[in-house]
């Protein structure tokens, strides 16, 4: 799937899970199970509980996604 097909949603990290996964509640009320994208891992960007993040989700399964940006 290309980047153009992904849907980007804004949300807040509500739970930090084992294995580098996070539960994110988006602004429209959807709960997404997300992991960090490769560039965020590469540059060691930390995500903690309560952070505002942007999540890229697939149109086929909007309950799973990747955290691609952490707002400052």
SVG drawing of the C-alpha trace seen along z (x, -y; Angstrom):
<svg xmlns="http://www.w3.org/2000/svg" viewBox="-16 -22 34 29">
<polyline fill="none" stroke="black" stroke-width="0.4" points="0.0,0.0 1.3,-3.4 1.4,-6.5 -1.3,-8.1 -3.8,-5.3 -3.3,-5.8 -5.6,-7.9 -3.9,-10.2 -5.8,-10.8 -4.9,-13.0 -5.2,-11.6 -3.9,-11.1 -2.0,-8.2 -4.2,-6.7 -2.2,-3.5 1.3,-2.3 1.5,1.5 4.3,4.0 6.3,4.5 6.4,0.9 2.7,0.7 0.3,-2.2 -3.4,-2.6 -4.4,-5.9 -7.8,-7.5 -8.4,-9.6 -10.3,-12.9 -13.3,-11.2 -13.5,-8.6 -11.8,-5.7 -9.5,-3.5 -6.3,-2.5 -3.6,0.0 -0.5,-1.6 3.3,-1.1 6.1,-3.5 7.1,-4.1 10.6,-3.3 11.9,-6.9 10.6,-7.6 12.5,-4.5 15.6,-5.5 15.8,-9.0 14.8,-7.7 11.7,-9.9 10.0,-9.0 6.2,-8.7 4.7,-8.7 1.2,-8.6 -0.8,-11.8 1.2,-12.8 -0.7,-14.2 0.3,-12.1 -0.6,-11.6 -1.5,-8.0 -1.5,-6.6 -4.2,-3.9 -5.2,-1.6 -8.7,-2.1 -9.1,1.6 -8.4,2.0 -8.8,-1.4 -8.2,0.2 -4.5,0.7 -1.9,-1.9 1.5,-3.5 2.5,-6.6 4.2,-8.9 4.4,-12.2 4.5,-13.4 3.3,-17.0 5.5,-19.1"/>
</svg>
